[in-house]
Amino acid sequence: MVIVVYIIKILKKILLIIAVILGIIFFLRFVVGGPEDSWICDKGQWVTHGKPSYPKPENPCGQKISLPKIKDDCLKIGGVWKKQGPEPFETCNVKAKDRGNICHDNSECEGWCQAYLTREELSKGMRGNISSSKKYGQCSVWVVELGCFGMMKNSKAQVICID
């Protein structure tokens, strides 16, 4: 009888050790690890990494669109010509074709891959101490975005401030 109790105690310890090991593996894979089901820009080509749940990005891999420098050209493509930020002159801005798409990096969007962060996360990020678990964001509405906001780079949230 004593031997059976001893064996049960040993089995419980072994199961606990296995559970802890599996927990560590799960944490490393899904919390610390990078995106498994996404599109990655590799040498100018979109490559699947795992099985993405969203279509291949429409914009060319790793390239940003060039905005017109002349008002008439801007308006012809449906852009908005106005003063943006502290600069004393007007510039063009257009709505991004991929706005709202899920993204993991700025290279996947015409504009920015924006991460929606809390005020606290933004504040910490502006000091370089962001600790967000966000793995993806959404492509911005506009090609040019100003202010401080969260952005995704290699599936990690960062904060950027643009005037």
ZIMOUR-V461856 format. One record per backbone hydrogen bond with DSSP energy under -0.5 kcal/mol. NH is the residue of the N-H (numbers start at 0). CO is the residue of the C=O. Records with the same first field share a line. If there is no record, write none. Layout:
NH=CO + CO
//
This chain:
4=0
5=1
6=2
7=3
8=4
9=5
10=6
11=7
12=8
13=9
14=10
15=11
16=12
17=13
18=14
19=15
20=16
21=17
22=18
23=19
24=20
25=21
26=22
27=23
28=24
29=25
30=26
31=26
32=27
37=35 + 48
39=46
41=39 + 44
44=41
46=39
48=37
49=47
61=106
62=59
66=64
73=69
74=70
75=71
76=72 + 73
77=74
78=73
79=92
81=79 + 90
83=88
85=162
86=83
90=81
92=79
95=140
98=95
99=138
100=97
102=136
105=151
107=104
108=105
113=111 + 137
114=149
116=114
121=117
122=118
123=119
124=120
125=121
126=122 + 123
127=124
128=123
136=102
137=113
138=100
139=111
142=93
144=142
146=161
148=159
149=114
150=157
151=112
152=155
154=103
155=152
156=133
157=150
159=148
161=146
//
